[in-house]
Amino acid sequence: MSGIVEIEGLIHSDEVARRVSAAFGKTRTGNRITDATAAALKHAGRQTPDGIRPIGDFWLTGPQPAPPLPGPPPERPRALPSPLPPMEIAAAARLIASESGDMPPEDMVRAIARLMGFLRVGTDLQAVILSAIVR
C-alpha cells in the first residue's frame, strides 16, 4: 500500500484499491478488496511516524506537501472517474487567480478543469470543483 502512495502521491483510497485489483489481475474492485485496502492503508499509516497519512479519503507520504500546495497541481495521469483532491483544486484556483485575477465561479470552474486536463466540464465535475472553491 505505501508503495502505491509513495509513487502516486496524493491519491484517493478508492484509486489505491483499483491499483491493488489491477496488480492481482482483477478487472473489478469489489467490497472485499476495497475494505482490505482501507485496512491496509490504516495499518501502513500506523507503522512509521513519517509513513503514509490520510487527509480525508486521500493518502500521501510524510515528505509530500500537505495542503495548501504551492503552485500548480502535480501532473499525473488519472483514470477517470478518479476523485480529485480538494487541495489540488484549491491550488489550481490560487494559480489561476494569481495569473488572471478574480472571476465568476462558473468561469473559474472551467479554467480549473482545463488546467487539470479535462476537456469538458460535466455536472459531476462542476459540483466537485465548486465544492472545493466555494466555502
N, C-alpha and C positions, 0 to 999 in steps of 0.2 A: 504494500500500500504506500509506504513512504517513498518508494522509488518512483511510483507514478506521480505523486505530488511533487517530488523534487524535480522531475523532468518537465511536468506540465505547468508548474507554478500554481497560481490561483485557479483552482478547479472545483467544480461542484461535485458533491458526493455521488450524485446520480451518474455523472460522467466518469468518475472513478469506477463505479460498478460496471458501466459499459466497457471500460478498458479491461477489467478483470474478465468479463464474459468473453470478450474477443480473444484474450490471451489463452483461454481454455477452449477455443474453437466453437464457442456458443454464438448463435446468431440472435438470441433473445436474452434479455436480462430479466429474470423473474424475481419474485419477492424473496426467495431464499438467498439468491446472490446479492440482492440489494441489502438485505438485513445483515448478512455475513460481512459485506463490505463496510457497512456502518460500524459494526462491532470492531472490525479490524482497524479501521481508521481511529476510533477512540482508543483502542489498545496501543496503537503505534504512537498516538499523541501523548500517552502517559509514560512511555518508555524512557524518553530523554527530555530534559528541560528545553533543549534547543531543537527538538524534533518538529514534527508537523503539528499544526494547531488549526482549530476551526475559527472562522469568522462567519457566523450564521451557518448556512449549509455549504459554505465554500471552505476549502482547505489550502493552506500554504505552509511553507517551511519557516523555521525560525529566522533565518537570514533574509528571507524575502520581505520587501517593504510592506508594512501594514498601511491601511488607508489613512489619510488620503495619499494616493500615489502621485509622485511628481511627474509632470509631463504627460505625454500621450500614453494610452493603454498599451501594454506589450502586444506585439503582433504574434498571433499563433493561429493555426487552422482550427476551426470549430466545426464539429459535427452538429449540424442543425437538426432538430431544435436543441440547442445547448443553453442552459441557463447563463445569463450574463451577470457577472459580479457587479453589484451596485457601486463598488468603489472604482471599477473601471469606467462605468458610465459617468460617474461624478468627475473622474479625471479627464475624460473626453469633454465634458461640459466646461470644465475650467479652461482647458486648452482652447476650445472654440471661443469662449467668452473673452479670453485674453487676446486673441487674434482678430476677432470680428465684433466684439462689443456685445451689449445686451440685444436680445432678440426675443420675439414671442415664443412661448413654449413649443408650439407646433413646428416652427422653423428650427428650433434647437433640436427637437427630436429627429427631424430629417438629417440635420447636419451631423449629429452623433451617430446615427445609423450609417451614414455614408463613411464617416471616419472609421467606423468599426468594420467596414467591408460589406455591409448589407446593401443590396441593390434596390430593394423596395421595403417600405415600412407597412407591415400589416397591422391589424388591430392589436394582436398579442404583443408584438414587438413595441408598438407605440405605448401600450399600457406599462410594460416593463421599464422602458426608458423614462416615461413620465413619473412613475413611482419613485425612481431614483433621483430625479432632479427637482421635483416639486415637493417641498417639505414645509 
